[in-house]
Amino acid sequence: MIVKGKIYILILFVLFIHTVNRTFAQMDSVAKANWILADTTMRQEVRTKRAMELIDKSITHPDAINSSYAWYTRGLIYKEWYKTFEKQNKKSKTRLDAVEFLKKALSLDKSQGRPIAIENKIEYNGNIYLVTDVYNAANIKTALKYIGSRFQNDAVYMLDTINYQAAIQNYEKFKECMLIADPKYNFRSTEMEFKTALADQYGNLFLNNIKTNKQFLKEAESTYKAVITLDTNYFNAIHGLALLYYNYGVDIINSMPLDVPIMEVDKIQDEARTNFRKALPYALKAYALKPKKKEVLIALQGIYFSLYEFEKSDVFKARLDKLPK
């Protein structure tokens, strides 16, 4: 009986030690990952790699997987990985993952805006430390705002006739991050700037080949008009739409074959004039907003000339000639 009692006590002791070590290795490793990330005695790329390796293992623990602090730490580390290794990668998966982890942290957050102190015991370089991390939802939102700003920068940089779809995706991720971080965020100015630039690219795609790329004409029109709905005096969108119609009319005339049947000539010219007439009210609005803008005067001179209103065309030519060279 005595022997059995000793064996029983020994087993309890072994189980207790095993449990403590497992808790220490798994639960406190979230704080340790955060500690490593902040250790400036290591090179940034080294500490970021070590922190990511540790947090990816730690997050699988049952207590960590339901912890806002753990997901915030993971999102923070992934954000730092992106900043360290992938800042020029406009299609970074790590950045996308960071957003999802931070969103998860917010969904689990119960702080109600109050700071939360998280105490952990970590072993680091042979020493044991009692570490207190203080964070709240504001910290999570700050990280999301940073990532959102990077999405916005990349959206603007990528916006051309080749990468416009990726630019749209980055812009939508920018909006997602900012709305989560600040539901009252005012997108009005950025929305007008981005959509006007996007409409410009749709217009370029269309004018590159007006016969095969007609779907981009509708995209450009609707996008410009969406911006004008937000601000009826937004010059760039108004001027852009005027140029879209005007250049379309010019291209119709210029692309007319030399051997086109005479019966077709009037039809082609009518189509061109239809676009010149569409351009006119937007060009006049642009002129009202910026009467000394060279490009506006050139457009109005050309539009009136193409509509056979030569006197009005001469008026704008005279105004154009008066501009400083």
N, C-alpha and C positions, 0 to 999 in steps of 0.2 A: 504493500500500500504506500509505503514511504517513497519507494522508487517511482511508482506511478504518479504520486503527488509532485515529485521533483520534475518529472518529464512534463507534466501539465503546466507547471509554473514556467518552465523553460520555453514551452511553446507559446505561451501568452506573451512572454518577453520578446521573443523573436517577431511575433506578429505586430506588436506595438512598435518596435523599432522600424519594421518594414513600412508600416503606415506613416510614421513620422517622416521617414526619408522620402517616401513617395509624394507626400504633401509638400515637403520642402522643395523637391526637385521640380514638381509640376506647377503648383499654385504660385509660388514666389518667383518663378522664372519669368512671368509676365513683367514684374517689376524689374527683374534683372535685365531683361531685354531693353527696357526703357533706360536703365542705368548705363548699359553698354553704349546705347545710342548717344548718350550725353557725355561719354568719356573722351574728352579732348586730348588725352595723352596718346590716343590711337589716331592713325590717319582716318579721315572720314570714310573712305571706301572700305577700310577694314572693319571699323565699328559698325557700319551700316550692314555689311554682309553678316557679321556675327549676330547682330540684333535680329535680322530677318530670319536666320536659321533657327534661333531660339524661339521667337514668337510663333513661327509656323508649327513648331512642336507643342508649344504651351497651349495654343488655342484649342487643341483637341480635348483638353481636360474638361470633365463635366461642369466644374464650377466656372472655369474660364469661358466656356462657350456661351454661358448665359450672363456674362459680365459686361456691362457697358464699358468699364475701364479697360478690360482686355481687348475689346474690339477697337476702342479708341487708340490704344497703344499699337495695335496691329496696323490700323490706318495711318497713324503717324509715321511708323517705320517704313511702310510702303511709300508714303509721300516722300520721305527722305531718300529712299532708294531711287525713286523717279528723279528727284533733284540732283542726286549724285551721279547716276549712270545713264539716265534716259531723257534728260531735259530737252534734247534736240529731237527726240523721237516723237513725232506728232501723232503716232498711232500706238503709243505706249500702253501695253496691257496692265502694267504695274499701276499706272495712274488710274485706270478704270477700276482696278481692284481696290485701290485706296478709297475711292469714292464709295464703293459698296460696303467696305468695312466701317467707314465713318457713318454711313446711313444706318448700319446695324447698331452701332454704338448709340446713336440717337434714339433708335427704336427701343432700346433697353434702358435708356437713361431715366432715372427716377429722382433726379436731384431737384427738379422744379426750379432750376436756376440757381440753387444754392451750391456753394463749393462742397465737394465731398473729399474727405481725407481717406486715403487707402494706405493701410500699414502693411508692410511686408518685411520678411526677414530674408536677406539674400546672402549667399556666399560668393565673395568676389576676391580673386587673387589671394586665396588662403585666409581671408578674414570674413567675419560674419557681421553684417550691418543691419540695423533696424531702419528701414526706409519708409518715409511717409510721402506719398504723392498726392497732391491736391489738384483736382480738376473738376470741371462741370461742363454743361452743355455748350457754354461759350467757347471753350477750348476746341471742341469738336467742330463748331461752326467756323471758327477761325481757320482751321485746317481746310475745310471745304471751300472757303472763300479763296484761299491761295490757289487751290487746284482749279477752281472755277476761272480765276484770272488767267491761268496758263492755257486753259481750253479756249478762252476768248482770244488771246494773243495768237494762238495757232490757227484759229478759224480765220482771222484777218490775214495772216501771212499766207495761208494756203488758198485763198480765194482767187482762183484763176479759171481759165476754161478747161483745165485738165483736172484739177483737184477740188473742184467746187462741191462735189458730193461729200468728200471728207471734211471740207470746211463747214458745211451745214451740220454734219454730225458733231463736230467739235463745238459749234455754236449752241446746239441744243444741250450738250453736256454742260456748257457754261451756264445756261439758264437753269438747268436742273440743280446744279450745285448752289447757285445764288438763291434760288427760291427756297431750298431747304434751309440754308443758313439764315435767310432773311425773307420771310414770306411777303413783306411789303417792299421788296427791292424794286426800284423804278427802272424798267428796261427801255423806256420810251426813246431816249437818245441813241442808245446802242442798237436798238431794233431798227431805227430809221437808217443809221449809218450802214449796218451790215446788210440790210435788205436792199438798199440802194446799190451798194457795191455788187451784191449778188445779181440784181437786175441788169447791171452793166455787163456782167459776164454772160448772162443769158442772151443779151443783145449781141454781144460779140460772137457767140456761138451761132446765132441765127444769121448774122450778116456775113459770117465766113462762108456760108452756103445757103442762100435764101430759098433754094429749091428743095434741098433735102433736110434742112433743119428748122422747118416751120413750127415744130412743137415748142421751140425755144422762144419764138415770137410771143406766143400766148403766155409762157412763163414770165418773160420780161414785162409784158404789159400788166399782168395781174400783180406782179411784185412791186413795180413802180406805183401802181394805183393803191396798193395796200399802204405804202408809205405816205402817199398824198392824203389818204384818209386819216392818218395819224396827225398830219400837219399839212394843211392846204397851202402853206407858204414855204414848204421845204424845197429850196432851190435845186439841190442836186437831183432829186427825183423828178421834178418838173422838167428841168433841162434835159435830163437823161431820156425821158419819154419823148420829148420833142425831137431830139436827135435820132432816136430809134425810128420814128416814123419818117423823118426827113431822109435819113440815110437809106431806108428801105425804098423810098420813092426813087432816089438817085440810082440805087443798084438795079432797080427794075429797068430804068432807061438804059443804063450802061451795059446791062447784060442782054439787051435786045439784039438778036442776030442781024447781020447786015442784009441777009437775004429773006427776012421775014416778009410774008405776003402783006400787001398793002391793007387788006381788010383786018389784019391782026394788029397793025400799028396803032390804030385808034384805041383798040381794046387795051393794049399794053400801056399806052399813055394815060388812059382813064384810070387804070389801076394805080399808076404812079401818082396822078393828081389826087386820088382818094387819100393816099398817105400824106401828101403835102398838106391837104386840108386838115387831116387829123393832127398833124404836127403844129399847125398854126396857133391854135389857142394856148397850147403849152409853151410855145416859143414866146408868145406875147406876154404870158404870165411871167416867164423867166426874165423877160426884158423889163417888166414892171418892177421886179425884185432887184435886178442888177442891170441898170440901163447902160452901163459902161463896160460890160463884160464882152470882150472881143468875140468869143465863140457864139454868143447869143446874137450879136449883130450880123455875123457871117451867116448864121442859120436863117435869120429873117430875110436877109438880102436874097439868099438862095431860094427860100420857100416862095417869096412873092414873084421872083423871076420865073420859077417853074410853073406858077399859076398864071403867068402872063400879065401880072399886075406890075408893069415895069416902073411906073412912077413911084409906087411904094418901095419897090426894090431899090430904086435910086436914092430914096430918102435914107434908107439904112446903110447904103454904100457910103453916102456922104457922112453919116455919123461915124461910120467905121474909119473913114479917112481922117477924121478929126482927132481920133485917139492918138496919144503919144506913141511914137514909133519905138 
